[in-house]
Amino acid sequence: MQHSILNSYKKDILENKTMTAKCKRVLETSIDLFAKNGYSNTSTSEIAKIAGVAEGTIFKHFGTKENLLLSSIMPFIFDYVLPEMIIDFEDVEIKDIYPDFKSFIHEFVYERFNFMSENYKVAHILLAEVLYREELRIKIVDGLKSTIMDGFDKILNYFKENKMIKDVPNGLIVRTVISNIGGYVVLKYIFDPDGNYNDEKELKYIEELIVNAFSL
């Protein structure tokens, strides 16, 4: 799981045979600049200059800067980001893979931290721009619910049935897990990148906090 989906996305753009070379360069450049500078601080003239195309080419193919954002971000989120968040288990496998709630949380915390660390630019885009756009935010939240909650429901219900965790709403557990991991990644890579962090120690605290909060 430790790979940059941003790089994978850009690689697939370059290999797309239905796009013109100019469109590929515009999309690749725009997502880099949106991630680095934010949507509001990125101009179409800057995108055009770095992509090596005329500014009119952007408007010809995408219409507006906002459409360019949607064209670059939406496929990225739904085709690359959300699939990485899926938890997909058959009931028969859960007990063999995770003998208890702690083993599941341990793996989830470390794997998702590694994934988010490799792809923190994605979080930058989402936080800086997407979450301020209601229509886009609604689509993403709905996508996250359907993608993540199905897998979480299955495994959390298994732990409840086997009296391993408290009978609290699954959504509460999910929010606690995601907010703790995501909050640490956002703080480390976006809001305070110069801070003094000990990943092993802090991830252990996060793991213990979640396990102690919900275990019976």
N, C-alpha and C positions, 0 to 999 in steps of 0.2 A: 504494500500500500504506500510505501514511501516513494512517491514520485510526484512531479509537478503536473497537475492536470492542465495548468495554464500552458505549459510547453506542449502537452499532448494535443490540446485544442488548436494551438497555432500550427502544429505539424499537420494536423488533419485539414486545416484551412489551406495550407500550401499544397496539399496533395489532392484537394478537391478539383475534379476535372470539369465541373459545371460552372465554376467561377472564372472570371477573367483575371489575368495577372494583376491588374490594377485594383480590382475589388479585394483580392487576397491581401495586397500590401496595405490597403486602407484599413481592413478589419484587424490585421495583425498590429499595425501601428496604433490604431485607436484604442485597442484594449490595453496595450502597454502604457499609453499616455493617460488613459482614464484611471488605471491602477496607480500610476505614479503621481499624477497631479490632481486627480479628481475631474469630474465631468465639467464643472463650471470653470475650472482653470485651464481647460484644454480647448483650444480654438480649432476650427476646421482648417484654417490656414496653416497652423502648426502641423496638424495631421498630414495635410497635403504635402507640405515641404519635406517632412521626414519620409513619407511613403513614396515620394518622387512622382507625384501626380499633380494635375491642375486642381485647384480648389473646386472648380465647376464639376469635376468628375465625381466628387463626393455627393454633391446635390443631385447630379444626374442619376446616380445609382441608388442613393438612400433618401433623397428628398430633403431631410432635415438632419441636424446634428442629433436630435433626440431619437430619430429613427435609426441612426447609426448606432447609438447606445443600445437600443433595443435589439438591433440586428447582431450586435457583438455579444451582448450580455445574456439575452434570453436563451439562445441555443446552448451557450456555455453552461448556464445554471442547470437547465433541465436535462441536457444530454451528457454532461460531464460531472457536475458537482453532486447533484442529487443521487445518481446511481452509486456514487462512492459511499453514501450515507446509509444505504440499504442494509438492514439486518435480516438475513434470509436463512432461516433454519427449519428443518423438518422436526416435528415434535420428538421423533425417535432419537434425534441426534443431540438434543439439548443436554440430557443427563450425561452423555458420554463426553461432550466437549466441556461443559461447565457443571461440575459436581455441586457447586453452590453459588450463591449470589456474589460472593466476594471474587471468585475466579472470573465471573463474567465482567464485573465492574473493572477489575484490574486490567483485563485485556482491552476492554472498550476505552478506558481512560488513556492508556498508553498508545493504542493504535490511532485513536482519533486525534490525540495531541500530535503525533508524528505526522498525520495527514494534514492537519491544520497548519503545522509549522512549515511543511513543504509548500503549502499553498496559501500563505498568509496574505498574499496580494489579492486573492479572491475576497478575503474578508474585508480588505481595504476598499475594494470596489463596492461591495454590498453595504458597508457601513457609511461610506462617504456619499453614495449617491442613491442606490436602489431603495434603501429603507425610507428615504424621504419622498418617494414616488408611490402614492397610494395604490394605484392600479398594479404596478409592478410588485409592490410589497404583498398585496393580497394573493397574487398568483404564486409568489414564492412560498408564502406561508401555507397556502393550500397544498402546494407540491411537497413541502416538507412534512406536513401532516400525513398525507397519503403514503409518502415514501418511508418515513421513519417510524411512524406510529404503528403500522401494521406489524413490522418485525419486533418492535418493542413490546407491543401488546402480547404477542405470542410467548415471548420468553418470560416476561414479567408475570403473566398469568400462570405459567408453569411453576415459577418460584412461589407464587401465592398458594397454588393448589398443593404444593408440597411443604407448606408452612415454613418457608425460608425467609419470607419478607412480610412486612405489615400490609394489611388490606387497606391501602390508601390508593387514591386515583393514580392510574398509570401516568397520566399527564403531569402530575406533580413530580413523579420520579424522573421523568424524561426532562422536564424543565430544569430540575436540580442538577442533573448530570450534564446536560448541554451547556447550561449557563456557567457552571464552574469551569469546565474545560475551555469553552469558548472565551470566557472572561479572562482567563489566564493568558491565552494566546493573544487576544486583542491588546491586553496591557503590555505584554512583552514585546510584541512586534510593531505595534502601531502607536499607542499612547506613551509608552515609556521604554523605548528600545535601548536606552543607555543604562537601564536599571541593573542591579546585581541579582541575578536569578540562579537558583539551583533547581534545575528541572526535576531531578530524581527526588529530591526532598519535598518539593512543593506538590508534585504529582502524587506522591505517597500520602500527603495530607489530604488532598482532594479525594483520593480513593477511600481513605479511612473515614472522612466526613460523610461520604455518600453511603458507605456500607453501614456505618454506625447509625445513620439516620433512619434507615429502612429495614435493617435486619431484625428478625425476631430473636 
